[in-house]
Amino acid sequence: MSLHDDAVLVIKGYEGQEELRQAYLDHLAAHPDGVWKACRAGHVTASALVIDPSRGQVLLTLHKKLRMWLQMGGHCEPADTSLEAAALREATEESGVAGLTLLPGGPVRLDRHPIPAPCNCHFDVQYAALAPAGAVETISEESLDVRWFAYDEVAGVADESVVRLLEATRARL
């Protein structure tokens, strides 16, 4: 199964955000290359909020280019066999935390957001990743910093999309 086919199945199976969900499906129907960065009309990305429920904290990255605190995530790569695999790879690479596991049940949220040209738009499929006990983070080349934040600190450092992702993740837990 191709990554495009996996993305369509994942998004079809996602419950909630019906209008946005349909926009993702319409995008993928119109763009066979819609999961790849080269798609100028926008492309699907995969991200994961790294969370440690036992400590009531999430791990965020200070994105090097955007200079914003965000969940881990990014572009799909040819070796990714699924959106889940892409989200887990990105979360592991950007956090440096070994042993992450995705929260069962598929994506937690969808978030479409504009980005600078030439790509124009990300159709982000957002998961949650559970950190193992004693997780130790490492700053990646794509980040200026990575830091654990208590749930109630997130709204003070991150934008609304991250706050909504945290809320949806906590509801799923």
Long-range contacts (C-beta under 8 A, 24 or more apart in sequence): 3-35, 3-76, 3-80, 3-81, 3-82, 3-83, 3-86, 4-28, 4-32, 4-33, 4-34, 4-35, 6-81, 6-82, 6-83, 7-34, 7-35, 7-44, 7-83, 7-125, 10-82, 10-83, 10-84, 10-106, 10-107, 10-125, 11-110, 11-125, 13-106, 14-106, 14-107, 14-110, 16-109, 17-109, 17-110, 20-110, 20-112, 21-110, 23-112, 23-123, 24-110, 24-112, 24-123, 24-125, 27-123, 34-123, 35-76, 36-75, 36-76, 37-75, 37-76, 37-119, 39-119, 40-118, 40-119, 40-120, 41-120, 41-121, 42-112, 42-119, 42-120, 42-121, 42-122, 42-123, 43-75, 43-76, 43-119, 43-121, 43-122, 43-123, 44-76, 44-83, 44-122, 44-123, 44-124, 44-125, 45-73, 45-74, 45-75, 45-76, 45-122, 45-123, 45-124, 45-125, 46-73, 46-74, 46-76, 46-80, 46-83, 46-84, 46-86, 46-87, 46-90, 46-124, 46-125, 46-127, 47-71, 47-72, 47-73, 47-74, 47-87, 47-90, 47-91, 47-124, 47-125, 47-126, 47-127, 48-72, 48-73, 48-87, 48-88, 48-90, 48-91, 48-100, 48-102, 48-126, 48-127, 48-128, 48-129, 49-108, 49-126, 49-127, 49-128, 49-129, 49-162, 49-165, 49-166, 49-169, 50-91, 50-95, 50-97, 50-100, 50-129, 50-131, 50-135, 51-103, 51-128, 51-129, 51-130, 51-131, 51-166, 51-169, 51-173, 52-130, 52-131, 52-135, 52-148, 53-130, 53-173, 54-133, 55-148, 56-150, 56-151, 57-148, 57-149, 57-150, 57-151, 58-148, 58-149, 58-151, 58-154, 58-166, 59-95, 59-97, 59-131, 59-135, 59-137, 59-146, 59-147, 59-148, 59-149, 60-146, 60-147, 60-149, 60-154, 60-157, 60-158, 60-162, 61-94, 61-95, 61-140, 61-142, 61-143, 61-145, 61-146, 62-143, 62-144, 62-145, 62-146, 62-147, 63-142, 63-143, 63-144, 64-141, 64-142, 64-143, 64-144, 67-144, 68-158, 68-159, 69-147, 69-149, 69-157, 69-158, 69-162, 70-158, 70-159, 70-162, 71-126, 71-162, 71-165, 72-129, 73-124, 73-126, 74-142, 83-107, 83-125, 83-127, 84-127, 87-125, 87-126, 87-127, 87-129, 88-127, 88-129, 91-127, 91-129, 93-140, 93-142, 94-140, 94-142, 94-143, 94-146, 95-137, 95-138, 95-140, 95-146, 96-136, 96-137, 96-138, 96-139, 96-140, 96-146, 97-131, 97-132, 97-135, 97-136, 97-137, 97-138, 98-132, 99-131, 99-132, 99-135, 100-129, 100-130, 100-131, 100-132, 101-129, 101-130, 101-132, 102-127, 102-128, 102-129, 102-130, 103-127, 103-128, 103-129, 103-130, 103-169, 103-172, 103-173, 105-172, 108-165, 108-168, 108-169, 108-172, 109-164, 109-165, 109-168, 111-161, 111-164, 111-165, 113-161, 126-165, 126-168, 128-165, 128-169, 128-172
